[in-house]
Amino acid sequence: MKAITLEKFGGVENFKIQNLPMPTISENEVLVKVKAFSVNPVDVKTRVGGSLAKELENDPPIILGWDISGTIEEVGANVTNFKVGDEVFGMVKFGQSAKAYAEYVAAPADHLALKPANITHPQAAASTLAALTAWQALTYFGKLKQNDTILIHAAAGGVGHFAVQIAKHLGANVIGTSSEKNKEFVLSLGANEHIDYRSTKFEDVVSDIDFVLETMGYENFGRSIDVLKPTGTIINLPSGLSDEVKAKAIQKGVNANFFMTVFSDSHDINTIASLLQSNILTPYISHQYSFEEIGAAHTQMESGSTVGKIVVLV
Ligand SMILES: NC(=O)c1ccc[n+]([C@@H]2O[C@H](COP(=O)([O-])OP(=O)(O)OC[C@H]3O[C@@H](n4cnc5c(N)ncnc54)[C@H](OP(=O)(O)O)[C@@H]3O)[C@@H](O)[C@H]2O)c1
């Protein structure tokens, strides 16, 4: 099978398409023939030697990727919930080496859900890590309640565009930030209000926020503490917060999660599937690439200005 290996951590020139032996499955796994996978900021961070680089290095050859959609080709002895031919999607083995930039992936059955018939494989591949992150941030790491006001930073991005839709579904009042060019997109997702972070400091126009989904890190986290109610919740996605901003959150007494980590979960991916099926959640794919264009996909991801999701067709 074809797979995209990384010869060493660093630039996109280290990607190489290679022929490798087919993966073998354990008794709780299925073999998925991948139709599409999605690319996330963590892929880029790992490619340059951060995030999950150690986990991948310990399982050579180095192959990135966790988000897949495809068709089941083989089923492990203990798997009862899927059969050969089923169309499935999911975030596979996040935190470990899943080797998802490949034509075939060995996936734990409980990391997958049936792909809803109303969406395509690229759409399903897009609705994995980013959608699970938004869902788990708002319902597990924090508990967004009906009529809460939530501030979602980077509302036009991969996580943000799902978070806006999920927050609306949960009955919240949504304020989303992005640059002006993505204002209409953010409002079209269901946000009640939009803030152009380039022309307006959000702390000048909002206060008494119940929940902040903090997707930028660094000083953005500290400024977000200022707009929270004393009983508010802030969930941070990027790693690397300073001790100073952490102390600020602790001092204010807000419910702060300094670095949530999304996890593969059967119940949650099935919830995402049902939200997709009922059109409560709609993924937006701004960039679609071929297998051979993986370098361009990473360069786009690295730009920090991707709208919605990036998907690679296999
Ligand atoms: N801890 C976890 O489990 C976890 C899970 C998922 C993601 N993450 C992290 O969360 C972060 C966001 O992930 P993502 O997939 O949503 O990223 P993404 O898709 O690359 O986000 C891109 C978006 O960020 C917006 N943006 C850039 N600077 C901004 C600013 N100062 N204020 C508001 N929006 C801004 C851009 O909008 P404009 O073009 O309009 O500026 C763009 O639409 C990344 O650091 C990622 O690694 C962590």
Ligand as a Chemical Component Dictionary entry (heavy atoms), coordinates in Angstrom:
data_LIG
# 
_chem_comp.id                   LIG 
_chem_comp.type                 NON-POLYMER 
_chem_comp.pdbx_formal_charge   0 
_chem_comp.three_letter_code    LIG 
# 
loop_
_chem_comp_atom.comp_id 
_chem_comp_atom.atom_id 
_chem_comp_atom.alt_atom_id 
_chem_comp_atom.type_symbol 
_chem_comp_atom.charge 
_chem_comp_atom.model_Cartn_x 
_chem_comp_atom.model_Cartn_y 
_chem_comp_atom.model_Cartn_z 
_chem_comp_atom.pdbx_ordinal 
LIG N1  N1  N 0  -5.621  20.296 23.009 1  
LIG C1  C1  C 0  -6.315  19.677 22.064 2  
LIG O1  O1  O 0  -6.813  18.560 22.258 3  
LIG C2  C2  C 0  -6.482  20.363 20.744 4  
LIG C3  C3  C 0  -7.377  19.842 19.808 5  
LIG C4  C4  C 0  -7.561  20.535 18.622 6  
LIG C5  C5  C 0  -6.842  21.704 18.381 7  
LIG N2  N2  N 1  -5.952  22.151 19.298 8  
LIG C6  C6  C 0  -5.208  23.398 19.066 9  
LIG O2  O2  O 0  -6.155  24.457 18.984 10 
LIG C7  C7  C 0  -5.694  25.445 18.072 11 
LIG C8  C8  C 0  -6.781  25.717 17.029 12 
LIG O3  O3  O 0  -6.961  24.558 16.215 13 
LIG P1  P1  P 0  -7.770  24.656 14.846 14 
LIG O4  O4  O 0  -7.747  23.311 14.203 15 
LIG O5  O5  O -1 -9.073  25.307 15.056 16 
LIG O6  O6  O 0  -6.805  25.665 14.041 17 
LIG P2  P2  P 0  -6.991  26.320 12.615 18 
LIG O7  O7  O 0  -8.093  25.661 11.872 19 
LIG O8  O8  O 0  -5.646  26.393 11.973 20 
LIG O9  O9  O 0  -7.437  27.826 12.984 21 
LIG C9  C9  C 0  -7.379  28.741 11.937 22 
LIG C10 C10 C 0  -8.217  29.951 12.277 23 
LIG O10 O10 O 0  -7.601  30.745 13.278 24 
LIG C11 C11 C 0  -8.068  32.063 13.095 25 
LIG N3  N3  N 0  -7.217  33.009 13.815 26 
LIG C12 C12 C 0  -5.889  33.226 13.658 27 
LIG N4  N4  N 0  -5.464  34.134 14.559 28 
LIG C13 C13 C 0  -6.552  34.510 15.309 29 
LIG C14 C14 C 0  -6.764  35.390 16.415 30 
LIG N5  N5  N 0  -5.764  36.101 16.943 31 
LIG N6  N6  N 0  -8.014  35.487 16.939 32 
LIG C15 C15 C 0  -9.035  34.767 16.424 33 
LIG N7  N7  N 0  -8.898  33.914 15.371 34 
LIG C16 C16 C 0  -7.663  33.786 14.827 35 
LIG C17 C17 C 0  -8.073  32.237 11.597 36 
LIG O11 O11 O 0  -9.076  33.157 11.269 37 
LIG P3  P3  P 0  -8.691  34.452 10.384 38 
LIG O12 O12 O 0  -8.061  33.936 9.113  39 
LIG O13 O13 O 0  -10.008 35.119 10.193 40 
LIG O14 O14 O 0  -7.697  35.223 11.212 41 
LIG C18 C18 C 0  -8.395  30.833 11.076 42 
LIG O15 O15 O 0  -9.711  30.692 10.586 43 
LIG C19 C19 C 0  -4.381  24.909 17.506 44 
LIG O16 O16 O 0  -3.312  25.430 18.268 45 
LIG C20 C20 C 0  -4.480  23.405 17.758 46 
LIG O17 O17 O 0  -3.237  22.772 17.830 47 
LIG C21 C21 C 0  -5.761  21.512 20.477 48 
# 
loop_
_chem_comp_bond.comp_id 
_chem_comp_bond.atom_id_1 
_chem_comp_bond.atom_id_2 
_chem_comp_bond.value_order 
_chem_comp_bond.pdbx_ordinal 
LIG N1  C1  SING 1  
LIG C1  O1  DOUB 2  
LIG C1  C2  SING 3  
LIG C2  C3  SING 4  
LIG C2  C21 DOUB 5  
LIG C3  C4  DOUB 6  
LIG C4  C5  SING 7  
LIG C5  N2  DOUB 8  
LIG N2  C6  SING 9  
LIG N2  C21 SING 10 
LIG C6  O2  SING 11 
LIG C6  C20 SING 12 
LIG O2  C7  SING 13 
LIG C7  C8  SING 14 
LIG C7  C19 SING 15 
LIG C8  O3  SING 16 
LIG O3  P1  SING 17 
LIG P1  O4  DOUB 18 
LIG P1  O5  SING 19 
LIG P1  O6  SING 20 
LIG O6  P2  SING 21 
LIG P2  O7  DOUB 22 
LIG P2  O8  SING 23 
LIG P2  O9  SING 24 
LIG O9  C9  SING 25 
LIG C9  C10 SING 26 
LIG C10 O10 SING 27 
LIG C10 C18 SING 28 
LIG O10 C11 SING 29 
LIG C11 N3  SING 30 
LIG C11 C17 SING 31 
LIG N3  C12 SING 32 
LIG N3  C16 SING 33 
LIG C12 N4  DOUB 34 
LIG N4  C13 SING 35 
LIG C13 C14 SING 36 
LIG C13 C16 DOUB 37 
LIG C14 N5  SING 38 
LIG C14 N6  DOUB 39 
LIG N6  C15 SING 40 
LIG C15 N7  DOUB 41 
LIG N7  C16 SING 42 
LIG C17 O11 SING 43 
LIG C17 C18 SING 44 
LIG O11 P3  SING 45 
LIG P3  O12 DOUB 46 
LIG P3  O13 SING 47 
LIG P3  O14 SING 48 
LIG C18 O15 SING 49 
LIG C19 O16 SING 50 
LIG C19 C20 SING 51 
LIG C20 O17 SING 52 
# 
